[in-house]
Amino acid sequence: MSIRPLGHSPCPTVTGLSAGSRLLRYGVAVSAVALATLIGLYLRPFSYTTPYLFFYPAVIIAVWIGGLKPGLLATVLASLSANFFFLAPYNAFSNDVANLLRTFFFGLTFATICWLADLARKNLHSEAIAAKELAEKTLAQFRANIDSMSEGMYVIGTEGKRLLTNPAYFRIHGFDPGGSPDAISPLLERYDLNGRLLTQEEWSTSRALRGETVVQCHQRVRRTDTGTEVIVSVNATPVRDSSGNVTMAVVTVEDITAMQQAEESLRTSEKLAAVGRMSGTLAHEINNPLDAVNNLVYLLLQDSKLHEHGRECVQLLQRELERIQQIIASTLSFYRDSSSPVQVNLSQVLDSVLTLDARKINSKRLQVRKRIEGNVTVMGFPGELRQVFLNLVTNAIEATPDRGTLRIHIFPSSQWQKEEVRGVRVVIADNGHGISPEHRSKLFQPFFTTKGEQGTGLGLWVSQGIVRKHQGEIRMHSTTRLGRNGTCFSVFLPMELPEAKREETTDTKKAS
C-alpha cells in the first residue's frame, strides 16, 4: 500500500479523471434528479404543496458522489423539473413572477447546499486521507521499530501461519533473510501428532496460542548457516480480541549466549579465587607441623646411639622433607610473587621444573633432551613462569609412555603475528598418545580435564592467562596418527614486558 505524498490534493481533479468516470458522475446527478421527479409525480397532489422537498436528497447525493459540478447540474435540472411539473400551470413552464422567484431562491438555496456539501465532502475526504497516511506512517514506524530490535520476534495466527517475522529472528537462527522459516502449527501438547518432541520455542508458542503466557524459557539452538550453538530465551504472549478470544501470539527470542558465558566466567573466577585461597591456606598450615618434623629429624641425626641403617632412613626422610618444603615454597610462589618483573633465565626455570619432576621422569625412565640456543632471558615474574612450565612439563611426562622421549627446546624467536617483537620461545614436546580432535578446542577452558578425578582442569587455563599477562602466546599442536603421535606446546615470551603492562601488574599487586 503506497503512502500519498504530503501536500498532494486529497480530491482528484476533473482533468485527472477518464471520460467514462466523468460521464458516470454526471449520470448519477441526472439519475438522482429523475428519480426525485418520478417520486414527486407519484405523490401528487401532495407534491404540489412542497414541490422542492424531493429534490434536496437528489442534489445532496449528486454533489456527494460526483462533486461540485455534478451537484450544480443537479440543481439546474431540479429547478427546471420543479417549475415544469409541480408549479401551476402544471406540465408547462410557469412565467408567473412569484413562481419564478420561488424557482430562483430554490436554485440559490440548492447551490449553497452544493457548495457546503462539497466542502464537507472534501474535508471528510482529506481527514480520511490524513488518517490513512497516519495509519500507514504509524505502521511503517512500528515495522521499523520491530526491524531494528536486537531480539527476534514473530507474530503467529491461531491457524499456525506466521504473520510477521523481524530480521533479528532470521539473524539469531541463521536463516536466509530473504526466506521464511517454517510455520509453527498450533499444537497444544509437548509432542506433535507424529510423536516428535517439540522445541521450547514451538512449545511456548503453542501454549501462548492456548492463552498462556510463557516467560524466559531457555533453549539451545544450532544456527543453520554456521552450525554453531547459541542459547536463546523465549517469551510468548497471547493476543486477545474484545471478546477475550486468542487471535494470535507474539513470540520474542533473545540471544543470551554472551550473558550465559559471562555468568559462567564469573562463577569460574569465584571458583578459582576459592582454589587460590585454599592452596595458600593449606601450604601455610602444612608448614607448621613440617617445621616440627624437621626439628625431630635433626635431633634424631644428632643421636650418637642411632645405628647406621636407622641413620640412612632418617637421612632419606630428611631429603623427602626438604622436597616437600620445596614443593610448598613453589606452591606459595604461585600466589606470592615479586611485585615487579625481573630478569628471568628460562633455562634455569626449566631446570628447576625438571628437578621437581625428577621422580616422575625416573620412574618412567624417560629420555629428556634439552636444547638451549643463545640468550634465553626475558622480563617477567619467575614464580608465575615456573608455574606455566611445571604444568606443561608435568602434562608431557604423564602423556609420555615408559621409555619415551621428552624434548625441550629454548631459543630466541619472534612473535607469530608481529615479527618485530623479539623474545624467547620454549617448545615442550612428547611422543605420547596425542590429544583427540574433539578435546583440542576445549583444552584451555577452565575445569576441562581428560584426567578424570586426577585432574582439576585449571592448569592450562591458568597457564594461558599467565602467558597472556606477559604479552606472550601459547599454542598447541597434537596428532593421534599412529607412528607420528604426540603433542607439542610452544610458548613465546617477549624479552621486554611493555611498560604499561608493568605498571598495571604492579598496581594490581599493590591493591591486593
WOMOPE-V509146 format. One record per backbone hydrogen bond with DSSP energy under -1.0 kcal/mol. NH is the residue of the N-H (numbers start at 0). CO is the residue of the C=O. E is the energy in kcal/mol with one decimal. If there is no record, write none. Layout:
BEGIN
nh=NH co=CO e=E
nh=NH co=CO e=E
END
This chain:
BEGIN
nh=7 co=4 e=-1.5
nh=16 co=13 e=-1.8
nh=21 co=17 e=-2.1
nh=22 co=18 e=-2.4
nh=23 co=19 e=-1.9
nh=24 co=20 e=-1.9
nh=25 co=21 e=-2.3
nh=26 co=22 e=-2.3
nh=27 co=23 e=-1.9
nh=28 co=24 e=-1.5
nh=29 co=25 e=-2.4
nh=30 co=26 e=-2.7
nh=31 co=27 e=-2.5
nh=32 co=28 e=-1.9
nh=33 co=29 e=-2.4
nh=34 co=30 e=-2.5
nh=35 co=31 e=-2.1
nh=36 co=32 e=-2.3
nh=37 co=33 e=-2.2
nh=38 co=34 e=-2.2
nh=39 co=35 e=-2.3
nh=40 co=36 e=-2.5
nh=41 co=37 e=-2.2
nh=42 co=38 e=-1.7
nh=43 co=40 e=-1.1
nh=45 co=42 e=-1.4
nh=47 co=44 e=-1.3
nh=52 co=49 e=-1.0
nh=58 co=54 e=-2.4
nh=59 co=55 e=-2.4
nh=60 co=56 e=-2.8
nh=61 co=57 e=-2.3
nh=62 co=58 e=-2.6
nh=63 co=59 e=-2.4
nh=64 co=60 e=-2.3
nh=65 co=61 e=-2.5
nh=66 co=62 e=-1.0
nh=70 co=66 e=-1.5
nh=71 co=67 e=-2.4
nh=72 co=68 e=-2.3
nh=73 co=69 e=-2.2
nh=74 co=70 e=-1.9
nh=75 co=71 e=-2.3
nh=76 co=72 e=-2.5
nh=77 co=73 e=-2.6
nh=78 co=74 e=-2.3
nh=79 co=75 e=-2.2
nh=80 co=76 e=-2.5
nh=81 co=77 e=-2.5
nh=82 co=78 e=-2.2
nh=83 co=79 e=-2.4
nh=84 co=80 e=-2.8
nh=85 co=81 e=-1.7
nh=90 co=83 e=-1.3
nh=91 co=83 e=-1.4
nh=99 co=95 e=-2.7
nh=100 co=96 e=-2.7
nh=101 co=97 e=-2.5
nh=102 co=98 e=-2.6
nh=103 co=99 e=-2.5
nh=104 co=100 e=-2.9
nh=105 co=101 e=-2.3
nh=106 co=102 e=-2.6
nh=107 co=103 e=-2.8
nh=108 co=104 e=-3.2
nh=109 co=105 e=-2.6
nh=110 co=106 e=-2.5
nh=111 co=107 e=-2.2
nh=112 co=108 e=-2.5
nh=113 co=109 e=-2.7
nh=114 co=110 e=-2.4
nh=115 co=111 e=-2.8
nh=116 co=112 e=-3.1
nh=117 co=113 e=-2.8
nh=118 co=114 e=-2.3
nh=119 co=115 e=-2.7
nh=120 co=116 e=-2.7
nh=121 co=117 e=-2.7
nh=122 co=118 e=-2.5
nh=123 co=119 e=-2.8
nh=124 co=120 e=-2.7
nh=125 co=121 e=-2.9
nh=126 co=122 e=-2.8
nh=127 co=123 e=-2.5
nh=128 co=124 e=-2.6
nh=129 co=125 e=-3.1
nh=130 co=126 e=-3.0
nh=131 co=127 e=-2.5
nh=132 co=128 e=-3.1
nh=133 co=129 e=-2.9
nh=134 co=130 e=-2.7
nh=135 co=131 e=-2.7
nh=136 co=132 e=-2.9
nh=137 co=133 e=-3.1
nh=138 co=134 e=-2.7
nh=139 co=135 e=-2.7
nh=140 co=136 e=-2.7
nh=141 co=137 e=-2.8
nh=142 co=138 e=-2.7
nh=143 co=139 e=-2.5
nh=144 co=140 e=-2.6
nh=145 co=141 e=-2.2
nh=146 co=142 e=-2.8
nh=147 co=143 e=-1.6
nh=148 co=145 e=-1.1
nh=151 co=252 e=-3.1
nh=153 co=250 e=-2.2
nh=154 co=163 e=-2.3
nh=155 co=248 e=-2.4
nh=156 co=160 e=-2.7
nh=157 co=246 e=-1.1
nh=159 co=156 e=-2.0
nh=162 co=154 e=-3.3
nh=163 co=154 e=-1.3
nh=165 co=152 e=-2.4
nh=168 co=165 e=-1.0
nh=169 co=165 e=-1.0
nh=170 co=166 e=-2.5
nh=171 co=167 e=-2.7
nh=172 co=168 e=-1.8
nh=173 co=169 e=-1.2
nh=174 co=169 e=-2.1
nh=178 co=175 e=-1.9
nh=186 co=184 e=-2.5
nh=191 co=195 e=-1.9
nh=194 co=191 e=-1.9
nh=197 co=189 e=-2.1
nh=202 co=198 e=-2.9
nh=203 co=199 e=-2.7
nh=204 co=200 e=-2.2
nh=205 co=201 e=-2.5
nh=206 co=202 e=-2.0
nh=207 co=203 e=-2.1
nh=208 co=204 e=-2.3
nh=210 co=207 e=-1.2
nh=211 co=206 e=-2.6
nh=213 co=235 e=-2.5
nh=216 co=233 e=-2.5
nh=218 co=231 e=-2.3
nh=220 co=229 e=-3.3
nh=222 co=227 e=-2.9
nh=223 co=172 e=-2.3
nh=226 co=222 e=-1.1
nh=229 co=220 e=-3.1
nh=231 co=218 e=-3.0
nh=232 co=253 e=-2.5
nh=233 co=216 e=-2.2
nh=234 co=251 e=-2.4
nh=235 co=213 e=-2.3
nh=236 co=249 e=-2.5
nh=238 co=247 e=-3.0
nh=240 co=244 e=-2.2
nh=243 co=240 e=-1.9
nh=246 co=238 e=-3.1
nh=247 co=238 e=-1.4
nh=248 co=155 e=-2.4
nh=249 co=236 e=-2.9
nh=250 co=153 e=-2.7
nh=251 co=234 e=-2.8
nh=252 co=151 e=-3.2
nh=253 co=232 e=-2.2
nh=255 co=230 e=-2.4
nh=259 co=255 e=-2.6
nh=260 co=256 e=-2.6
nh=261 co=257 e=-2.4
nh=262 co=258 e=-2.4
nh=263 co=259 e=-2.4
nh=264 co=260 e=-2.6
nh=265 co=261 e=-2.3
nh=266 co=262 e=-2.4
nh=267 co=263 e=-2.4
nh=268 co=264 e=-2.7
nh=269 co=265 e=-2.2
nh=270 co=266 e=-2.1
nh=271 co=267 e=-2.8
nh=272 co=268 e=-2.6
nh=273 co=269 e=-2.0
nh=274 co=270 e=-2.6
nh=275 co=271 e=-2.7
nh=276 co=272 e=-2.4
nh=277 co=273 e=-2.5
nh=278 co=274 e=-2.6
nh=279 co=275 e=-2.4
nh=280 co=276 e=-2.3
nh=281 co=277 e=-2.9
nh=282 co=278 e=-2.4
nh=283 co=279 e=-2.0
nh=284 co=280 e=-2.7
nh=285 co=281 e=-2.7
nh=286 co=282 e=-1.7
nh=287 co=283 e=-1.2
nh=289 co=285 e=-1.8
nh=290 co=286 e=-2.1
nh=291 co=287 e=-1.3
nh=292 co=288 e=-2.3
nh=293 co=289 e=-2.4
nh=294 co=290 e=-2.0
nh=295 co=291 e=-2.0
nh=296 co=292 e=-2.4
nh=297 co=293 e=-2.3
nh=298 co=294 e=-2.3
nh=299 co=295 e=-2.3
nh=300 co=296 e=-2.1
nh=301 co=297 e=-1.1
nh=302 co=299 e=-1.2
nh=305 co=302 e=-1.1
nh=310 co=306 e=-2.4
nh=311 co=307 e=-2.2
nh=312 co=308 e=-2.1
nh=313 co=309 e=-2.4
nh=314 co=310 e=-2.6
nh=315 co=311 e=-2.2
nh=316 co=312 e=-2.4
nh=317 co=313 e=-2.4
nh=318 co=314 e=-2.2
nh=319 co=315 e=-2.2
nh=320 co=316 e=-2.3
nh=321 co=317 e=-2.2
nh=322 co=318 e=-2.1
nh=323 co=319 e=-2.2
nh=324 co=320 e=-2.4
nh=325 co=321 e=-2.1
nh=326 co=322 e=-2.2
nh=327 co=323 e=-2.6
nh=328 co=324 e=-2.6
nh=329 co=325 e=-2.2
nh=330 co=326 e=-2.5
nh=331 co=327 e=-2.7
nh=332 co=328 e=-1.9
nh=334 co=331 e=-1.1
nh=335 co=331 e=-1.2
nh=341 co=379 e=-3.1
nh=343 co=377 e=-3.4
nh=345 co=375 e=-2.2
nh=348 co=344 e=-1.9
nh=349 co=345 e=-2.3
nh=350 co=346 e=-2.0
nh=351 co=347 e=-2.2
nh=352 co=348 e=-1.9
nh=353 co=349 e=-2.5
nh=354 co=350 e=-1.9
nh=355 co=351 e=-2.0
nh=356 co=352 e=-1.8
nh=357 co=354 e=-1.2
nh=360 co=356 e=-2.4
nh=361 co=357 e=-2.7
nh=362 co=358 e=-2.6
nh=363 co=359 e=-1.5
nh=365 co=360 e=-2.1
nh=366 co=403 e=-2.7
nh=368 co=405 e=-2.8
nh=370 co=407 e=-3.1
nh=372 co=409 e=-2.2
nh=377 co=343 e=-2.3
nh=378 co=494 e=-1.2
nh=379 co=341 e=-2.5
nh=384 co=380 e=-2.3
nh=385 co=381 e=-2.6
nh=386 co=382 e=-1.6
nh=387 co=383 e=-1.8
nh=388 co=384 e=-2.2
nh=389 co=385 e=-2.2
nh=390 co=386 e=-1.9
nh=391 co=387 e=-2.0
nh=392 co=388 e=-2.6
nh=393 co=389 e=-2.3
nh=394 co=390 e=-2.2
nh=395 co=391 e=-2.1
nh=396 co=392 e=-2.5
nh=397 co=393 e=-2.4
nh=398 co=394 e=-1.8
nh=399 co=395 e=-1.3
nh=402 co=363 e=-2.9
nh=403 co=400 e=-1.8
nh=405 co=366 e=-3.5
nh=406 co=428 e=-2.6
nh=407 co=368 e=-2.9
nh=408 co=426 e=-2.5
nh=409 co=370 e=-2.9
nh=410 co=424 e=-2.1
nh=412 co=422 e=-2.4
nh=414 co=420 e=-2.0
nh=420 co=417 e=-1.7
nh=422 co=412 e=-2.7
nh=423 co=492 e=-2.7
nh=424 co=410 e=-3.0
nh=425 co=490 e=-2.9
nh=426 co=408 e=-2.9
nh=427 co=488 e=-2.5
nh=428 co=406 e=-2.5
nh=429 co=486 e=-2.3
nh=438 co=435 e=-1.4
nh=439 co=435 e=-1.1
nh=442 co=439 e=-1.1
nh=444 co=441 e=-1.8
nh=446 co=456 e=-1.9
nh=447 co=444 e=-1.4
nh=453 co=450 e=-1.5
nh=454 co=451 e=-1.2
nh=461 co=457 e=-2.9
nh=462 co=458 e=-2.4
nh=463 co=459 e=-2.6
nh=464 co=460 e=-1.8
nh=465 co=461 e=-2.2
nh=466 co=462 e=-2.5
nh=467 co=463 e=-2.4
nh=468 co=464 e=-2.0
nh=469 co=465 e=-1.5
nh=470 co=467 e=-2.0
nh=471 co=466 e=-2.8
nh=472 co=491 e=-1.7
nh=474 co=489 e=-2.5
nh=476 co=487 e=-2.4
nh=478 co=485 e=-2.2
nh=483 co=480 e=-2.0
nh=485 co=478 e=-2.0
nh=486 co=429 e=-1.1
nh=487 co=476 e=-3.0
nh=488 co=427 e=-2.6
nh=489 co=474 e=-2.6
nh=490 co=425 e=-2.7
nh=491 co=472 e=-2.9
nh=492 co=423 e=-2.5
nh=494 co=421 e=-1.9
nh=501 co=497 e=-2.1
nh=502 co=498 e=-2.4
nh=503 co=499 e=-2.2
nh=504 co=500 e=-2.5
nh=505 co=501 e=-2.6
nh=506 co=502 e=-2.5
nh=507 co=503 e=-2.1
nh=508 co=504 e=-2.2
nh=509 co=505 e=-2.3
nh=510 co=506 e=-2.3
nh=511 co=507 e=-1.8
END
